[in-house]
Amino acid sequence: MGSNYIPASAINELEMWQADTFDPRRIDLELGWAESIGLNTMRVFLRDLPWQQDATGFQKRIDTFLQIADKHHITPLFVLFDSCWIPIRSSAEGSHVELEPRNKVALVLALLPQAFRWAREAHPTQPLTSGVWKGGWSSPEKLHAMERIQIEMSDVISFRSYDKPEEF
């Protein structure tokens, strides 16, 4: 049992990992709290910008995070891609332009199996997952192609639900 994780000292996933704002003391404190209430996993987002800025430092910060998580008996589930966001560019007048590609689902359907293959070729020690976030999951017949790939290829089923507790 776990949750998405970003330390309180970071405004977003980028600040969690950037050299100037990476905060191992805060992470240690918060993962200690998580351990104390029985959580044993955290979903942690990895973005490409910290890698582009400082690949070696980013890897060291990931290693530090893994050591802290291990100390608290927490197994992280790293998120490499997150396609549920809708990229938006704001103009000076306050209007929004959606930057999401029209063929996003087709792109994800092509990329997702490849991403699982690439990750498995690296022989990971952490389980692989793709967080299911929409659709009906109560039976295999209700699954769309994307959710079917996510569930069938994941070692651990991870999901998010914004429904009311009785619907969840």
BELWOQUI-V12190 format. One line per field, one symbol per residue. phi: phi as a letter, one per 20 degrees, with the letter a starting at -180 (. if undefined). psi: psi as a letter, one per 40 degrees, with the letter a starting at -180 (. if undefined). burial: b if it has 24 or more other ideal C-beta (glycine too) atoms within 12 Angstrom, else e. A space follows every 50 residues. Layout:
BEGIN
phi = ???
psi = ???
burial = ???
END
This chain:
BEGIN
phi = .abfcbffedfafffgdfgfcfcfffffffffffffdnfcbbeceddfff fffagfffffffgfgfffffgdldefdfeecceefdfcdeefenfdcfdf ffdgfffffffgfffffgfffelfeefebcffcbnedfbgfefegffffg ffeffcedbccdffgffg
psi = haiihhidehdaddddeiddehgdddddddddddddeeieihhhhhiddd dddgdddddddddddddddddefhhihhhdiheeihhhhhideeiihheh idfddddddddddddddddddegieiiiihhheiiheeiddehidddddd ddeidhhiiiheiiddd.
burial = ebbbbbbeebeebeebbbeeebbbeebeebbeebbeeebebbbbbbbeeb eeeeeeebeebbebbbebbeebebbbbbbbbbbbeeeeeeeeeeeeeeee eeeeeeebeeebeebbeebeeeeeebebbbbbbeeebeeeeeeeebbebb bebbebebbeeeeeeeee
END
